[in-house]
Structure formats: structure tokens, C-alpha cells
Amino acid sequence: MKAILEFNLPDEEQEFKEALSGGMFKYVLWRLDQDLRGKIKYEQLNDCEHKCYSDIRELLHQILSQNNLDIE
């Protein structure tokens, strides 16, 4: 099976760039998730900080799930 994406350049230049950088967007989200995980798991946080980092990580996972996206 093959999939071919076609863009009318230069009119669809932005869409073309977004399609090319999809892997980098995935990496950035994965890295953010890992950094949040590291803070929650390894850093000495007060209760408020722990809750904030946990809430942000949970929100990230909810948004990914709602959009059928996986960063693993």
C-alpha cells in the first residue's frame, strides 16, 4: 500500500511544511511528556507543583487521546 500527498506549491507551502514536520511535532510532544514525567517522578516538588505538573501531563494525554494521536 502506498500513500501519496500532493501539494500545489507555492499556494500550499504552509501545508507542505506542516506535513514534512509532523515527526518533529511528535518528538516535541513526546519530549514535553517525558520532561513532565521526570519532574513528577524525580524532583522534590511541593503539593501545588506536583498537582500542576500532573494536571498538565494529564491534559496533554487527554488532548492526544481525543485526537487519536499516540506519541509513544
GINORCOR-V376706 format. One record per backbone hydrogen bond with DSSP energy under -0.5 kcal/mol. NH is the residue of the N-H (numbers start at 1). CO is the residue of the C=O. E is the energy in kcal/mol with one decimal. If there is no record, write none. Layout:
BEGIN
nh: (NH	NH)
co: (CO	CO)
e: (E	E)
END
This chain:
BEGIN
nh: (9	12	13	16	17	18	19	20	21	22	25	26	27	28	29	30	31	32	33	34	35	36	37	38	39	40	41	42	43	43	45	50	51	52	53	54	55	56	57	58	59	60	61	62	63	64	65	66	67	68	69)
co: (7	8	10	12	13	14	15	16	17	19	21	22	23	24	25	26	27	28	29	30	31	32	33	34	35	36	37	38	38	39	43	46	47	48	49	50	51	52	53	54	55	56	57	58	59	60	61	62	63	65	64)
e: (-1.0	-2.8	-1.6	-2.3	-2.4	-2.3	-2.2	-2.1	-1.7	-0.9	-2.1	-2.1	-2.1	-2.5	-2.2	-2.5	-3.0	-2.4	-2.4	-2.5	-2.6	-2.5	-2.4	-2.5	-2.1	-2.4	-2.7	-2.8	-0.7	-1.2	-1.0	-2.7	-2.3	-2.5	-2.7	-2.4	-2.9	-2.4	-2.3	-2.6	-2.5	-2.4	-2.3	-2.4	-2.7	-2.3	-2.5	-2.9	-1.2	-1.8	-3.0)
END
